[in-house]
Structure formats: structure tokens, C-alpha cells
Amino acid sequence: MKTLVTDRLILRGLKVDDLDDFFSYCRKPKIGPMAGWAPHKTIEDSYDILRIMIRENEVWGITLKESDHLIGTIGLHVRNFDNALLNQKEIGYVLDDNYWGKGLMLEAVDAILKYAFHNLELTRVICGHATNNIQSKRVIEKSGFIYTHNEFRDHYDHTKIEIMMYMVEKTDYKERQK
């Protein structure tokens, strides 16, 4: 996994040493549910999920430049066969609430978009947020994504949750960069 560096962040591969930081924010009641997953109950839960993310190698750890402490994750996922055929991936992210409102996720998303279009040569990147996740909606819209549709996805509590979906095309992204 290529390390990506921004003005304030380092996006790097995850490692088992991230476990304590990962569990610290994944157990918070307002973090997971906004991203569609249940808060982690035990450090073992976090360990199991962290190991899966390391093995799949689709998710970067988000750290501040001045420290190597994990404050969130951001990933590019194929998710389904149609996405693979369309040469598109879905971006997903989570950030410890201690760092909300500072523009850090916007910075991370911008780095991932640049990587997706310049290095991976993707045709488009899609992204979604639960209808009640206003913070994520702001990041998505500020990053240049365009709303496409709503869809329902399985939620961790065995219900369906409504997701607002967005996309950004490579051609639009490159035009904005001029």
C-alpha cells in the first residue's frame, strides 16, 4: 500500500500496533453507527477487524504528521461486481470524533481521489453517507462528488439504512485540478 502524504496527514498501511488507537475510537457510540457498524465492545473485536483490514489491504490508516497515532481510516473498495466492471471503487472513511470539524477528512479524501485517478486510473469514485450523517455529507460535497441516487443497505442492527450516493468522474476531477 502506497503511503500518501498531505499537508497535515500521513495515510499509511495499517499495522497491528494500531490496535489500541483503533479500539479507542471504534468503541465510541457515535463513531461506528454513523458509518454503518456497531461500536466495538472489546479490544478483541477491534483486533479481528483490524487484522481483516490489514489482510485485504484496501484501507489506509490516517495519522497526523507529528505523531504516528491512528485517528481514523479511509479506504477504496470494489464492493461488488458492477463496480469492478465499471472500473470504479467506493471510498469509505471514519475519523475519531476528537478530530471532527478540522478539515482533516477533506484533506484525506482529496489525497485518495488523486491516488485513485492518477495511480489506479479509475474511471470514477463513488461515495455514500447515511441520510442523517451531515458531517460526512459536507465532506463528500466539498470534495466535488455529485449526488446520484439513494439506496438501502444492510445496517449492523439488521435493519436497512438509507444511503445517499455520490460520484466523481475522472474527467471532472482532472478538469477541477487545472
N, C-alpha and C positions, 0 to 999 in steps of 0.2 A: 504494500500500500504506500503510495507516494505521500510524503509529508507536505502539507500545504501551509504556507506562512502568510499572514496578513499583517496589518499594522499592529494589532494588539494580541493576535491569537496564533497558536500553533495547532493545526489539525494533524493528528498523527494516528498511527495504528494503536489499537487498544492493547493492553497488556494485563496480565493477572495482577500486577502490582497496583492497578487502578481500583481494585475491589473495594477498599474502604471508602474512597471518594464516590464511587458508583453507588454503593449501598446508601451512603449518606443522603443523596438527593432522590434516589429511586424509592425510598421508603416514605417520602413526604406525600401527604394526602392530596395535594393539589398539582403534583407533577405528572404522575402516570395517567390518571383519569383524563387529563386534557389531551394526552397523546394516544389514548385508547387502551391502556393497560392498567392492571391493578397495582397499587403500591406494593412494593416488595415487603414481605412480612419478616423475612430472616435474611441474614447475610448469605446463607446457603442458596436462597432463591436468586440473589444477585450474582453469586458465583456461577450458577448454572447458566444464566442468561449471558453473562459476560463471556464465558467460555464459548457459547454458541456464536456470539458476535465476532469473537476473535477467529474462530474457525471459518465462518462464512466470509470474512474479510471484505465486507461492504460498508462498514461503519468506521468513521474516524472518531477519535476522542478529541474533545475540544478542551484546550488548556490555554491559560493566559501565558503570554511570553515570559513574564517574570517568574512563573512557577510552573512546575510540571504536574500540578494537581488537576485532576479531571473535573470539569464543571458542566459537562454535557456531552452529547454525541450528535453526530449528523451522518446520514448515510444516503447512498444511492442504491436503490433496489429495483430489480426487474419486476417482481411481484407476480406477473402472470405471462402466459404465452403470447398474448396480444402485444404486450409491451416489448417483448423480445423481437417479435416480427416487425414492429414499428420503429425499432432502434431508439426506444425511449426508456428512461428509468424514472422512478419516483423518489423524490427527496423526502426524507423524514428526519425530524430533529427533536431534541429535548434539551432543555437548559435548566440548571439549578435555579430556583426562584430567587436566590440571593443575587443573581446576575441579570435579572429581568430589567428591561427599561434602559439599558445602556447601549443599545445598538450592536451588541456582540453577535447575536444570532444573524442579523442582517449582514454583518461582515463575513460570518461563516458561510452563509448561503451564497453570497457573491463569489467566494473562493471556490465553492463546489460547482457553481454554474460555469465558471471559467474553466475548471478542470473537465467538466462534462463535455463542453463544446469544443475545447481546444485539444485536449488529450485523448478523450474517449471517442470523439467525433459523433456524439449522439445527435439525433435529429431534433429531439425535444426532451424537455424535462417536465414532469408533472408533479403536482404537489396538492395536498388537501389538508383541510382542518375541520374539526367538529364545528358545527354551527355556533356553538357557544364559546369557542376559543378565539376571542377577539385579539389577543396578543399575537397569535400565530397568523391570523388574517392580516394584521398590519405588516408583519414581516413579509408575507407572501406578496402582497400588493406592492410594497415598497421595492421588492426585488424584481418587479417587472412582469410577474405572472399575470395572465389574463384568465378570468373566470370562464369555465366551460360548462359545468353542469353540477348537479347534486347527485349523490349516490348513497346507498345504505350499505354499511359494513358491519360485520360482527364486532360486538363490543365485549370487553372482558367479563361483563356481568351477564352474558348470554342474551343480551338484547341486541337490537340493531341500532346503530347510531348514524345520524345523517351527516355526511361529509360534503363540504363544498370543495369542488375540484377545480384546479387551475393548470395552466400550461404556459411554457415559454418555448418558442421555436428557436432553433439555432440561428436562422436568418434574422429574426427580430433582435435576438441578443447581440449578434455581431453588429447590427445597424446601430443599436444603442451605444455600443462601445466606441463608435467613431467620434 
